[in-house]
Amino acid sequence: MRIQLFRRLIPFALLPLLTAVTLYLPDASVRRMRMGWEGIVVADRSGQILYSVPSRGGGVQQRLSWPQIPETVRVTFVRLEDRRFFNHPGVDLFAVGRAVVVNLRDRRVASGASTISMQLARLIHPHGGGLGGKIREALFALYLEARMSKQQILLLYLNNLPFGYNTVGVGAAAGTYFSLPLEELSPAQILLLSVIPKAPSLYDPFASPENRDSLRLRALSLASFLSISPEQIDRAMATFRRGRPEFRAPHFLRYVLRSAKAGEWGELEELEPVRIITSLDLELYETVSEGIRRQLAAADLAGDGAGRSGAGATGLRNASALVLDNHSGEVLAWVGSQDFFDSENGGQIDGVVRKNSSGSTLKPFLYAAALEKGYTASTLLPDLALTFGAEEGYRPENFDRRSRGPVRLRTALASSLNVPAVYLLSEIGLEEFLALCEEVGIAIPEDAAARVGLGAAVGNLEVTLLELARAFSVFPGGGLLPEVRVIRGVETAEGKRIPIGQAASGSAGQGARVFSKQTAWLISDILADPAARATGFGPDSRFNTSFPAIFKSGTASEYTSLWCVGAASGYTVGVWAGNFDGRPAFGSTGSSLPAELAVGILEELTYRQGGPKATQIPPHGLTEVRICSHSGFRASPACPATRSEFYLDGSQPETICPLHGRGASLEQLLLQTMLGQERRVRILFPRNRMIFYREGSTAVNRQSIPGWIATDPTDRITVRLNGRILQAEDPTRPLLPVQPGRYRLEVAGRFGEDAVTYTVR
């Protein structure tokens, strides 16, 4: 008898246990909704949404975190949908009782008493209605309340509420209906948004005037609950604007998504939906974008006031900027143009990846190559009227058309002098320089050597802003070339993290060494030197910042491309300005625009980090020596101006300055420097295979070609022209005839010989 009674009581004893187990069993549908989102979502490094790519079904959603949903949004939906949300267990018995009374009175279903938890239950497990469906909905709401906090339920509800137009969640809805981020909506706009999910087809503000009236009336009936006036509702009604959920940093987005579609991340399409966390700092991006617009507007106004010589007068209409983290190689800001939607000025062209004439921006790499070959920062270089090349007879000029005679390598680079750079390239070799450019990540065409010639040192090569900024970061990076990254991580809807580090640079490996630490530090020290910069840019250069920074500017001929790259406090900034249609911007009004932007961005980054950092100390392997500022040799008591210079151990000058107190001239010092340690005689002009044309209106006997031969002062040389000894008062400066023909000029001395051929027509 007792055994039978015990068996009858077992089901009643197990019922609470089974109920508890059922409530706490995981539900796959809940997990999918909590972890999933439709389509591909692209976010910045902090999780702010940049863009949502629709899923294959066309749905667009933004999964926001609790802090990303403004409190006004949370309060509005709770007050209008479920005022006792935080006080009931998932089913509001008071609301149920009220609904029963109302429905019996009206003899129809006028109120469903659905709580937010019950609405979420219906989103997770849709049903066809009826009493059975309502009971299952209520039970599942209790299940949700048992497993989740109120905050989690409300967040899941707001992220998955359907708004029509295949838009899911309040984040995406703000873009669909107002073309604004959710955090920028006013309380009245949020109220209008909260009404739409009740009946998206009835309250669709874009469908018809009748729909707009229905939406307005419904919002007015609820406005008093939120202390919103009718006038505020009417103003909000006027702001409806069809748009996509988000579309920030469009050029950067396009690069990221184009890479994904190209399959560079494997089978990414098979993993959708996914969330791509990029390296972009959205706040910094917007600061840089605003700076570009402001500077271009200022240049436009200055141009209008200055006449045709101004940038505005000729239409300087675009600029691009890139900010890199030197330590991680991540892209923090990527602005492709002033305005992506400005079709008149090519706004959708991405200036970050577009090739443009490099101007003088590649000079630091040329000088770094020279330092690696044994040149020093005090090596004298010729800033003279020299002609280079063969048939083309290339004769470069400085930007101010002045020649300064012999200049130290430090001054030549810091002041961006053209002639010394071309001379240095002729000594190092074009092929070797082009190979170095490829090594630092600049794409070089196969026929570049034949097309660009020695002008590669001063702008004949084309580069992208991405290539240039990455390459420039090798100097603050201690000689290491980073792999530029645009992706921090990718997550699937199931929460799986995909180990992806997509590289914008496309190079294999990270931190490849290009230059020694000593060379990288020396170039950085030169580019940060206001005294060395003063020769070319004056004592009050914009680059004389209050914080340690390095800069290199560049300008293509006729101002078709204006450049500036700079680095400070762990960041590299690159800026390009010009017109995408190739129109030149004559004059100087806008030529400082890249410098102003680069300096401003670095100032922003520097003071974000708490202010300037101490100047880096020289790395091991460098020796500091006091030198003569004119000759570059060790300073003597007679030298009128001296400075400290750094040298690789063993390369510091031992000779005391011969210029002051010894009677030597700068030209003599320059020639000795050009001869090198072997002191081998050299023909500086004419260059080999040059072609000259005689002046037809001037008598032949009154024309000549001025030769220039560099030789040691102690050497006695013999000069021959077509095999015959050439008599000249100064054999180092022979005057060569201009009779038409082909000539061979030879010189021989105690320290070697040299020969060139040239043609006169």
N, C-alpha and C positions, 0 to 999 in steps of 0.2 A: 504493500500500500504506500509506504513512504517512498519507495523507489519510483513508483508511477507518478507521485506528486512531484518529485524532484525533476523527473523528465519533462513534466508539463511546465515547470518554472524556468527551465534552461533558456528557451527563446526569449522570455522577458528579461532574464539576467544579461543575456548577450546583446539585447537591443541597444543599450547605451554605448556598449563597446563598439558595436558595428557602426553606429552613428558617428562616433568619434573618429574611427578609422576612415570612414567614407569622407568625412570633412577634410581630413588631412592627407588624403591620397593626392598625388600630383595630377594635374589635368594638362594634357599636351596642348590643348587649344589656348589655355591661359598663357602657357609658356611661349607659344608662338606669337601671341599678341603682345606680350610684354617685351620680347626680344626683337620682334620683327618690325619692318616698315616696308613699304612698297617702293620699288624702283631703286635707283642708286642715289644716295645722299652724299653730297660733298660738303665737308665742314672745315673750318679753320682749325688751328692748333688747339684752341680752347673749346671747340665743339660748336661754335656759332655756325649756323647753316649758311653755306654759300650758294648752293643750288640743289634742287631735287630733280633727278631725271626720272620721268615716268616709267613705271614697270611695263612689262609686255602687255598687261591688261589696260594700260593707260592711267592707272592710279598714281596720284602724287601725294606724298605724306612727308611730314617732318616730325621726327621723334624728338621731343624736347625734354630736357631735364626739369625737375621741380623749380630750381632757381630761374630757369629761362622762361617760365610762364609767369607773367606779371600778376601780382596779387589782385589787381582789379579784375583780371580775367577770372581768377579762381572764385572771387567773391560774387561776381555777376552770375556765373553759372550755378553756383550753389543756391543763391537767393531765389533764382527764377525756377530752378529745376527741383530743388530738394532742400528746403530751408532747415530741416532737422537732420540733415545728412550726418553731422558729427555726433548725434545723440541716439540714433536708432541702430539696430544690429544688422541692417540690410533691408528689412521690411518695416515700413512705418505703419504700425497698427492704427494710429490715430487717422492717418491719411486713408487707410483702407476703409475704416468705418465711415469716414466722411464721403468717400467715393460710393459706398453702397447706398447711403442715403440719397445722394445726388442722382445716382443712376436709377434708383427705384422711383424717385420723384419725377424725373424726366422721361422715364420709361425708355431709356436708351443709354448706351455707354458714353457718358459725357466726361468721365474722369477714370483714369486707370490706376491712380495712386502709385505710379512707378517711381521708385527712388532712383538715385544715380547708380546705386549698386545693381538694381534690377535692370536698368537700361544697359549697363555694361554687360550684364549676364546675357541679355538678348543680342548684343553685338557679338559676343563670343559664341553663343549657341542660338542662332535665329530659330524662330518657330512660327507657325501659321496662325497663331492667335487662339482664341477660345479659352475656356476655363482651364483645360489641361495644360495648355501652353503657359498660361499665367502662373499656374502652380509650379511648374518646372522652373520657370523664370525666378520665382520667389525663393525656391529651394537653392538654386544655384547662386543667388545673391547672398544667402546665408553662408554658403560654401566659400564665396569670395571673401566675406567679412571675417570668416574664421582663419583664412590663410594669409590675408593681406591687411596692411594698415589702411586707415582712411586716406592718408596722403597718397599711398600707392594706388588705391582704387580711383581717386579723383584724377591723378596723373594719367593713368591708363585710359580713363574715360575721355579726357580732353585730347589725348593724342590719337584716339581712334574714332571720334565722332564724325559721321559722314556729313558733308556740307553740299553735296551736288558737284557737278563738273568733275567727277572722279577725284575730288579733293577730300582728303581724310585728315582730321585733326585741326585744332585751332591755328597751329603754326602755318600750315599750308593754306588754310582758309584766309588768313590775313593777306597773303599775297594774291590769292585768286580774286578776292572781292575788292581789295583796296590797293593792291600793288605796293604794300608796305610791310615791313617786318612787324611781328606781333607787338613788340615792345613800344612801337611808335603809335599805336592806335589810341584814340581818345576814349573815355568812358562811354560816350554815345555810340561810337563806332563798334565798341565791344558789345554793347547792348544789341545793336542791329545784327551783329554776327551771331549772337546767342539765339536769336529768333529763327534764323534760317534752317537749322537742323530739324526743327519741328515739322516742316513741310517744305523741303528744298524746291520742289516744283511750283508751289504756291507763292513762296516768298523770294523767288529768284529776281533780284533787282534788274537784271539785264534782259529778262524775257519780254516784259511788256509794261506799259504804264500802270495797268491794273495790278500787276504783281508788286510794283513799287508802292502803290497805295496801300495794298494789303499789308506789306511789311511795315510801312510807316505807322499804320493804325495799330498794329499789334505792338510795336515798340512803344508807342505813346501810352498804351494801356498798361505797360510795365514800368514806364519811366519813373513814376512816383516812388516805386520800391527802392530805387537807386539814387534818388534826389537829382535826376536829370531833367532839365527843362525841355519843353517842346522846341524852343529855338535851337538848342543843342542837337536835338534829333534832326531837325531840318538841315542844319549845317553839315551834319554827318552824312545825311542822305545825298548831299551834293558831291560827296567825295568818292562815291563808288567808281572804281576803275578796274577794268579787266586786266589781269596780269598773271605772271607766273609767281609761284610762292616766293622765291628768292632768286636774285641774279646778281651776285656781288663778285667783284674781281673777274670780269668776264674773259679777259685774255688769258689769265692764269687758269681759269676753269676750262677753257677750250683746249689749252695745252694738256691738262690733266686728262680730260675725257677723250681727246684724240689719241693719247697714248694708250688709254684703256681699250679703245676700239681697235687699235692696231695690234692688240694681242700681246703687248709688251709685258703684261702681268700674267701671262698664262691664260687659263680658261676663266677669266673673270666674268664673262657673260654667263657662264654656267653657274656662277655662284650668286647671282642676283636673287634677292635683294642684298645689297651691301652698303656699308657706310665707310666712306673714304675720309680719313683724318689727314688733312694736308699740313704742310709746314707753315702756311700763310698766317701772319698776324693781322687779323682783319682791322684792328684799331690802327696799326701802323700803316696798312695799305690805304685806309681812308685819309690819314694825315698826309701821306705822300701825294695822293690824288688831288686833294684840295690844294696842296702846295703847287702842283703843276698848273692847275687852273688859275690860281692867283698870280703866279709869275708870268704866265702867258698873257693874262689880261693886262698886267703892268707893262709888259713889253709892247703890247698893242697900243696902249695909251701913249707911251713914250715915243713910239714910232710916228703916231699921228701928230704929235707935237713937234717932232724933229724933222718932219718932211720926208722926202723919199729915201733918205739914208737910214731911216729907222726900221726896226724889225717889223713893226706893225704895218708900215707902209708897203712892204713887199710881201706881207702875209706869213709870218712865222706862226704856224697854227698848231703844231703838235710837239709833244715831248713824251718820252718814255723813261721809266726808272725801274731799277732792280736793287733790292737790298738782300745781302747774303750774311749769314752767320758764319764767321771764319772758322769757328771751332767745329761745328757740326756739318757745315756745308749746306744748311737748309735755306730755302728761299723764304724770306720774311715778308717781302712786298714785291709785287710784280704788276706794274702799270704799263699797259701796252700803248695807250694813246690818251689824249686829253679827255675824249668822250667817245665811248664805244659806239654810240648811236649817231654820231656825227658823220653821216654818209658823204656830205659835201667835201670833207677834208680827210676822207679815208679812215674814219675812226675805228673800223673793225680790223684794220691792218695792225699787226702786233709788232711794235717797234723793238720789243725785247729780242725777238728772234729774226728780225729783218736785217739783211746785210747792208752796211753803209760804209762809205769811205772812212778809214780809220783816223785820218788826220795825223797828229803827233802822238797818239795814245800808245803806240807800240814801242816808242823809244826806250822806256824803262827796261824792256826785255833785251833790246840790243845792247844797252850799256851793261846790263847784268852779264850778258855773254862776254863782253869785253873784260869785265872784272875777273871772270872765271878763266880768261886766257892770259892773265898777268898784268893787264892794265890796272892802274890805281886811280883813286878819286882825284889825285893831283896831276895825273898825266896831262900834258899840254896837247891840245887838239887845235887844228887850224880853223879859224872862222874868217876865211878869206874868200875872195872871188875865184873859186875853183870850178873847173869844168870836169865832169866825170863821164864815164861811159865810152862807148865806141862810136858807131855811126850817128847816134842821136845827139852826142855832145851835150849831155845833161848838165845844166848849170843851176844848182839850187840857190835860193835866196832865203834870208830870214824874213820873218813876218813883218819886220819894220824896214827891210831892205838895207840894213846896216851891216857892216863887217867890223868885228871887234878884235881882229888879229888873233894871237894865240890865247886860248882860254883853257882853264883847268876843266877836266872831265866833269867834276861836280857842278861847276857853273853851266857848262854846256847842257847837261841834263835838266837841272833845276830850272833854268831859264828857257828850256825847250828851243835851243838854237838849231836851225836846220842844217847848215853847212857842216858843222862837226859831226852830226849824226850820219849824214850821207858819206862823209869821209870814213867814219868808223865802219860803216857797212861795207865800203869798198875794201877795207883792210880785212875784216872778218870773213867776208864772203857771203853772197846772196843765198846760195844753196844752204849754207849752214844756218843762216838766220831763218829761212823759211822752215827748215826742219825743227828749229827751236819753237817757232810759232805753232807748229803742229803738236809739239810736245806739251805746250801749255793749253792745248784744247781748241786752237783756232783752226777751222777747216780751210785748207789751202788747195786751190784747184791745181790739177796736174800741170797746166801750162803757165802757172803763175810766174815762174822765173823769166820766161820769155816776154810776158806781158807787163810786169810791174817794174822790172829793173831796179836800180838803186833808189828809185822813188818809193820803194817799200818802206823806207825809214820814215817817210814824211807824209804818208797817206794813200799811196797807190794800192795798198791792200784793203780788202773789205772785211769787216768783222761784224758780228752781232753783239748786242749789248750783253747778252748772256755769256758769250765767249769771253768778252773783254773783262767783265766784272769777275768772272771766275779766275781768269788768268792773273788779274791784278792782285787777287787775294793771296797769291803765292808769296808776296813780299811781307805782309803782316803775318802770314802763316809760317814764317821761318824757312821758306824755300819749298814747302810742301804744297802740292796742288790738290785741293779738295775735290771730292765727287759731289757735285751740286745735287741736293735732294729736294723733292717737292712733296713727298709722301711720308707721313709718320707711321701710318698703319692702316690696315683694312680689316673690317669686321663683317662677318656674315650675319644673316638674320638670326641664326642659332647661337650667336655670341662667339663663334670661333674666330680667333685672331689669325690673320694670314701674315706670315713674316715677309713683308714686302718693303723695300726701300727704293722706290723708283727714282732713278737718276736722270735729271734733266740734261746733264752733260753727255750722257751716253758713253762714258768711258769706263773701262774696267779697272777695278781696284780703287782704293781710297788712299789719300795722302801720299801720292807718288812724289818722290823727291825730284825737283827740277834744278834747284840751285842750292848751294851750301847755305848754312845758317848765316855765315859771315857775309856772303854776297847779298842775301835777302835783307839783312840788317843795314848794310851800307846803302843799298838803293833806297830803302825806307828813310834812312837818315838824310840822304840827299833830297828826296822829294818833300821832306818836312823842313828844309833849311831856308828860312826867310832871307838870310843874307845872300845865299847863292841864287835865290829866286829873283832878287832885286834887279839883277842885270837885265832880265827880260821883262819882268812884270812890275818893276818899280818897288819902292819901299812899303807901299800901302796896299799890297795885294790882298784880295778877298780871302786868300788861302792862309793868311796870318791869323789863325784861330786862337782862341783862349784855351784850347785843349790840344794835346798832342795828336796830330793827324798828318796823313800823307795824301797828296793830290797829284793828278796829272790831267791836264786839259788837252783838247785837240780841236782843230777846226779844219774842215775840208775846204778846198778852193771855192771861192765865191759864197762861203757860208752855207753850203748845202747840207753839211752835217756839223753839229756843235756837240762836243763831248766833254764829260768830266767824270773821272773815277776817283774815289777817295776811300780812305780806310781809317778807322779809329775805334778804340774800345771794343775790339773783337768783331767789328762789322765792316763789310765792304759795300759801298754804294756806287752804282753806275747810273749816269743820266745821259740821255741823248735828246737833242732837240733839232727840229728841222721840219720839212714838208715831205709827206709821203709821195707826192707827185714829182719830186725832184726840183721844185722851184727854189732858187737860191734866196737867201735872206741877206741881201746886201746891207752893209753898215754894221755898226757895233752895238746897237741898242739891245739886241737880244743875245749877243754872243756870250754874255756873262750869265745867261739864264741857267745853263747846266751847273756852273760853279755855285750860284746862289742856292740852287736846289740841293746839290750834294752837301754843301756846308750846313745848310739848314737841317737836313735829315740826320747828319752825323751829330749835330748839336742836340737834336731831340733824343737820339739814342744815348748819347753821352750823359745827359742830365737825367734820363730815365734810370740810369744805373747809379745815380747819386753823385755825379760830377766827374771831372776829369781824373784819369788815372795817372800815376807817375810815369814819366818817360822810361821806356825800356832801356836797360843797361846793355852795353855792347856784349855780344857773346864771346866766349873763350876763343882765343885765336886771333884777336885783333889788338893792335898796338897803337897807342895814341902818340902823335908826334906834332911838335910845333913847327909850322912851315911858313914860308913867305907867301902871302896871298897873291902875289904877281907871278912868281916863277914856279911855285909848287915844290921848290927844294927846301931843305931844312933852313929854318930862319936864322939869320945872322943879326947881330946888334944893329947893323945898318939898314935892315929891312923896315920900310915905313909902315907896313901893315902885315900883321901875322894872324894866324888862326890855328886851331887844332884840327888835325886830320887823322883819320883812322886807316890803318893798313893791315893786310894779312901779315901775320908774323913772317918776317924775312923779306918782305917787299918794301919796307919803309926806306925812304931815300937817305943815303949816307952823305951825299955831297952837300956842302954848305952853299947857300944861294950865290950863284956867280953873277947875278944881275946887279946887285947893289954892292958897290965898293970894288968891283972887278972890271967894270966897263963893258960887259957883254950886253947884247941887245936881246929883246924878246924874240925877234925874228931868228936870231942865231940859236937861241934856246929851242925855239919851235922846230927848226930844221934838224937840230940834233935829236930831238925827241922823235921826229918822223923817221929818221934814219935807223933808229933802234940800236940795240947793243952792238950789232955787227958793224954799224956805221957804213953800210953799203950804199954807194951812190945810187940815186933814184931820179928818174925823169918824172916830174910832177905834172908838167904840161908841155906839149900836148899828150893826151891819153892815147893809148894804142887804138888804131883803126878809126880815128876821128876823120871827119870829112869837113873841109873848109871851102867856102865860096868867096872868091875875090870880088871886090866892089868894082862894078863896071864903070862907074863915073869918076873913079880916082885912078891916077897913073899907078902902074904896077910898082914902079920904083919908090913910090911913096907909101906902099902898104907892106906890112910884115905881120908875122905871127909871133907874139911874145912867148918865148920858151922859158921854162923854169926848171932848174935842176937843183936838187938837194944834195949837198956833199959836205963832208967833214971839212972844217976850216983848214986843217993841216994837210989835206989831200990836194994833189995836183992832177986835174982831170984833162982828158983829151976828148973833144967833141967832134964827131964825124957826121956829115950829112951825105947820104948816098955814097959812102965810102971815102969822101974827101974831108980832110981836116977843116973844121969851120973856125975861122979866125974871129974872135970877138973880144971886145974890151973887158967884158965880164963873162967868162965862160958859163957861169951859172944862170945867166939871163940872156941867152942868144936870141937874136932877131932872125926869124926864119923867113925865107922868100915865099911869095904867093904865086909864082908862075905855075900854071896848071900842070899837074903831074902827080906821080906817086913817090913818096919820100920815105926814107928810112933814117931815123935819127938814132945815133949810137953814142954812148958815153962810157969811158973806161977810166979807172983810177986805181989807187993803191988798195982800196977796200972793195973792189968788185966792179961790175959793169951792169949796164941796163940798155934796153933798146925798145923803140916803138916805131910803128909805121903809121903814116897818115896820108891823106889825099887832098889835093887842092883842085877845085874845079872852077 
